[in-house]
Amino acid sequence: MPVECSAGCGKNAVLKRPKTGDALCKDCFFWAFEIEVHNTITNGRLFRPGSTVAIAASGGKDSTVLAYILKLLNERHQYGLKLVLLSVDEGITGYRDDSLETVKQNCMEYEMPLKILSYEELYGWTMDAIVKEVGRSNNCTFCGVFRRQALERGASLLKVDCVATGHNADDIAETVLMNILRGDIARLQRCVAIVTESEDAIPRCKPLKYAYEKEIVMYAYFKRLTYFSTECVFAPNAYRGHARAFLKDLEKIRPTSIIDIIHSGEQLSVHENVRLPVKGKCSRCGFISSQAVCKPCTLLEGLNKGLPRLGIIKTSRAIRARQDAERARPVPTLDF
């Protein structure tokens, strides 16, 4: 039996919003979803008129919906933004090479300039090569660290004012859980921020912060957007997958648990006596870091020296490993 749209428009509903439980027709769902993202942007003061915004584009549902809806809202509400697409090619055969074809298609459909940076040109390594060195247990650490800095490098090259990422409510709730389980106070504070910025760093914002993953999928489906849906071949081994599975179980019992976790993270405060990392600049690459040598440089050093675990183990052990490697180097001899 048809269910009437909860918005009272007289049409039959085609979906039930996971977030609110409302039964809506397509048009009312589009309006509700778009106005929520617009409110997130305006309430969070994410953009300034005349700004150039780089959209971190992977070709997946989140970044595709983000690109589509930012273009739509920019024109509808006259934000006055210049939008560009910024993609990172990690060098994952059968995954990223295919997804970048989707990004190129979005580039043409949405009439946005596109810049692609690769791990190989930035670091001299592809993720395929890194996985051969480190195995599949810690590969996501390398990928995540390198990708964050690659986006920062790309944003600097494009001289943009802000980078918009496709992080959705599910992503943020998962990150809150992961940081609680790790006891990572510094990241726990940053992960719920709608805008993250440091001195001399280009700000990053999350326009889809309060959008449920299921609703993003439904929006992309009913809008018939072109996106890449295959999961990364290395992702099944990621720690995040366990947090995601736990969150999905919670959502079955309490659909609002995703937003509840985000709001809880927003209300957490750190005791004034707790020392937090101080942001500075990496002594090697010059990018923002809370250590003398940033994580990407440490990981890269380990790879280049044949010590791939150098950036994963504790700092004290990493220093010892670096010293042992220096001592183990053969001393050059002179032939007379």
C-alpha positions in Angstrom: 0.0 0.0 0.0 1.5 3.4 -1.0 2.6 5.6 1.9 2.0 9.4 1.5 5.0 11.7 1.8 5.5 13.0 5.4 6.1 16.5 4.0 2.5 16.8 3.1 3.1 17.4 -0.6 0.5 14.9 -1.7 2.9 12.6 -3.5 3.7 9.0 -2.5 6.9 8.4 -0.6 9.7 6.4 -2.2 12.1 6.2 0.7 12.4 6.4 4.5 15.1 8.6 5.8 17.4 6.6 8.1 18.3 9.8 9.9 14.8 10.9 10.9 12.5 8.1 9.9 10.4 10.4 7.7 8.8 8.8 4.6 9.5 11.2 1.7 9.0 11.5 -2.1 12.1 12.1 -4.2 11.6 15.8 -4.5 11.1 16.4 -0.8 14.1 14.2 0.0 16.3 16.2 -2.4 15.1 19.5 -0.8 15.6 18.2 2.8 19.1 16.8 2.0 20.2 20.0 0.2 18.9 22.4 2.7 20.6 20.5 5.5 24.0 20.7 3.7 23.3 24.4 3.0 22.6 25.0 6.7 25.8 23.1 7.7 27.8 25.4 5.3 26.2 28.6 6.5 26.1 27.8 10.2 29.7 26.6 10.2 30.8 29.6 8.0 32.8 27.2 5.9 33.4 29.5 2.9 33.9 33.2 2.2 32.5 34.8 -1.0 35.2 34.8 -3.7 37.1 31.9 -2.3 38.7 29.2 -4.4 37.7 25.8 -3.0 39.4 22.5 -3.9 37.1 19.5 -3.6 39.0 16.3 -2.6 37.7 14.0 -5.3 38.2 10.3 -5.3 35.3 9.3 -7.6 33.4 7.6 -4.8 29.9 8.4 -3.7 30.8 11.0 -1.0 33.1 13.2 -3.1 30.9 12.9 -6.1 27.8 14.0 -4.2 29.9 16.8 -2.6 31.1 18.1 -5.9 27.5 18.0 -7.3 25.8 19.6 -4.4 28.5 22.3 -3.9 28.1 23.3 -7.5 24.3 23.3 -7.1 24.2 25.3 -3.8 26.9 27.7 -5.1 24.7 28.6 -8.0 21.4 28.5 -6.0 22.6 30.6 -3.0 25.3 32.6 -4.8 28.2 31.6 -2.5 30.5 33.2 -5.0 33.0 30.2 -5.0 35.4 29.0 -7.6 35.3 25.2 -7.4 38.2 22.9 -8.6 38.7 19.1 -8.2 41.8 17.8 -6.5 42.6 14.0 -6.8 45.3 11.9 -5.4 46.5 8.8 -7.3 47.9 6.4 -4.6 49.0 3.9 -7.3 46.6 1.0 -6.5 46.1 -1.1 -9.6 42.5 -2.1 -10.3 41.1 0.5 -7.9 42.4 4.0 -8.1 43.2 3.9 -11.8 39.5 3.0 -12.4 38.1 5.5 -10.0 40.1 8.4 -11.5 38.3 7.7 -14.8 35.1 8.6 -12.9 36.7 11.7 -11.5 37.6 12.8 -15.1 34.0 12.2 -16.1 32.8 14.3 -13.2 35.2 17.0 -14.2 33.5 17.3 -17.6 30.0 16.9 -16.3 30.4 19.6 -13.6 32.7 21.8 -15.6 35.4 22.0 -12.9 39.2 22.1 -13.4 40.9 18.9 -12.3 44.4 18.4 -10.7 45.8 14.9 -10.1 48.8 14.3 -7.9 50.4 10.8 -7.6 52.3 9.2 -4.7 54.9 8.2 -7.2 55.7 11.7 -8.3 55.6 13.1 -4.7 57.2 10.3 -2.8 58.8 7.9 -5.4 56.5 5.1 -4.2 53.1 3.7 -5.2 50.8 1.9 -2.7 51.3 -1.3 -4.6 55.1 -1.1 -4.0 54.6 -0.1 -0.3 52.3 -3.1 0.3 55.0 -5.4 -1.1 57.4 -3.9 1.5 55.1 -3.7 4.6 52.4 -6.3 4.0 48.7 -5.7 4.5 48.6 -5.1 8.2 49.8 -1.5 8.3 49.4 -0.3 4.7 46.4 2.0 5.6 48.7 3.9 7.9 51.1 4.8 5.1 48.2 5.5 2.7 46.3 7.8 5.1 49.4 9.8 6.1 50.7 10.3 2.6 47.2 11.2 1.2 46.6 13.9 3.8 49.9 15.5 3.0 49.4 15.0 -0.8 46.1 17.0 -0.5 48.0 19.7 1.3 50.6 19.8 -1.4 48.0 19.9 -4.1 46.1 22.7 -2.4 49.3 24.7 -2.1 50.0 24.2 -5.8 46.5 25.3 -6.8 46.7 28.2 -4.3 43.2 27.5 -3.0 41.7 29.1 0.1 40.1 25.9 1.4 39.9 22.1 0.8 36.4 20.5 1.1 36.4 16.8 1.9 33.6 14.3 1.6 33.7 13.0 5.2 30.2 12.1 6.2 28.6 11.5 9.6 29.4 7.8 9.6 33.1 8.5 8.9 33.3 11.0 11.7 31.5 8.8 14.2 33.9 5.9 13.3 36.9 8.2 13.8 35.5 9.3 17.2 35.3 5.6 18.2 38.7 4.8 16.9 40.4 7.7 18.7 38.6 6.7 22.0 39.8 3.1 21.6 43.3 4.4 20.9 43.3 7.0 23.7 44.3 9.6 21.1 43.2 12.8 22.8 44.7 15.2 20.3 43.0 13.6 17.3 39.8 13.2 19.2 39.5 16.9 19.5 40.3 17.6 15.8 38.2 14.8 14.2 34.8 16.4 15.1 35.8 19.9 14.1 33.9 21.0 11.0 36.9 23.1 10.0 40.4 22.1 10.8 43.1 24.6 10.4 46.6 25.4 11.6 48.9 28.4 11.2 50.3 28.5 7.7 48.1 25.5 6.6 45.2 25.6 4.2 41.9 25.0 6.1 39.9 21.8 5.5 36.1 21.6 5.9 33.5 18.9 6.0 30.2 20.1 4.3 28.7 16.6 4.7 29.6 16.3 8.4 26.0 15.6 9.4 24.9 13.6 6.3 24.3 9.9 6.8 26.2 7.6 4.4 22.9 5.8 3.5 21.3 9.1 2.6 24.3 10.1 0.4 23.9 6.8 -1.4 20.2 7.4 -1.9 20.8 11.0 -3.1 23.4 9.7 -5.6 21.1 6.9 -6.8 18.0 9.1 -7.3 20.0 11.8 -8.9 21.7 9.2 -11.1 25.1 10.6 -10.4 28.2 8.8 -11.8 30.4 7.4 -9.1 32.8 4.6 -8.4 31.6 2.1 -5.8 34.3 -0.6 -5.6 36.1 -0.8 -2.2 39.8 -0.4 -2.0 41.5 -3.8 -2.4 43.6 -3.1 0.8 40.7 -1.8 2.9 39.4 -5.1 4.4 42.5 -5.2 6.7 42.0 -1.7 8.0 41.4 -1.0 11.7 38.6 1.3 10.7 36.6 -1.7 9.4 36.1 -2.9 12.9 34.8 0.5 14.1 32.5 0.6 11.1 31.1 -2.9 11.9 30.5 -1.9 15.5 28.8 1.4 14.5 26.5 -0.5 12.1 25.4 -2.8 14.9 24.7 0.2 17.1 22.7 1.9 14.3 20.4 -1.1 13.9 19.5 -0.7 17.6 19.4 3.1 17.7 19.4 4.9 14.3 20.4 8.2 15.9 23.6 6.6 17.4 25.8 8.1 14.6 24.7 11.7 15.3 24.7 11.0 19.1 28.4 9.9 18.9 29.3 13.1 16.9 27.5 15.3 19.4 29.3 13.5 22.2 32.6 14.1 20.6 31.8 17.8 20.1 31.1 18.1 23.9 34.3 16.4 25.1 36.9 18.8 26.6 40.5 18.2 27.6 41.7 19.0 31.1 43.8 22.1 31.1 46.7 20.1 32.7 46.9 17.7 29.7 49.7 18.6 27.3 48.7 18.5 23.7 51.1 18.4 20.7 52.1 21.8 19.5 52.0 22.3 15.7 55.1 23.4 14.0 56.9 22.8 10.7 58.8 19.7 9.7 62.5 20.3 9.5 62.7 18.3 6.3 59.7 19.1 4.1 58.5 22.3 5.7 54.9 21.1 6.1 52.8 21.3 9.3 53.9 18.8 11.9 53.7 18.2 15.7 57.1 16.6 15.6 60.5 17.8 14.5 60.2 15.4 11.5 56.7 14.8 10.2 55.0 11.5 9.9 55.2 11.3 6.1 58.9 12.1 6.1 59.5 9.4 8.8 57.5 6.8 6.9 59.3 7.7 3.7 62.7 7.4 5.4 61.8 4.0 6.6 60.8 2.8 3.2 63.9 4.2 1.5 66.2 2.7 4.2 64.5 -0.7 4.1 63.0 -0.1 7.5 59.3 0.1 6.7 58.2 -0.1 10.3 60.3 3.0 11.3 57.3 5.3 11.3 54.8 2.8 12.9 56.7 1.9 16.0 57.1 4.2 19.1 59.3 7.2 18.7 62.0 5.9 21.1 62.2 2.6 19.3 62.3 4.4 16.0 65.3 6.4 17.1 67.1 3.2 18.2 66.2 1.5 14.9 67.6 4.5 13.0 70.8 4.4 15.0 71.2 0.7 14.5 70.8 1.1 10.8 73.5 3.8 10.7 75.9 1.6 12.6 75.2 -1.4 10.3 76.2 0.6 7.2 79.4 -0.7 5.7 82.4 1.7 6.3 84.0 2.6 3.0 87.6 1.5 2.6 90.3 3.0 0.4 92.4 0.8 -1.9 96.1 1.7 -2.2 
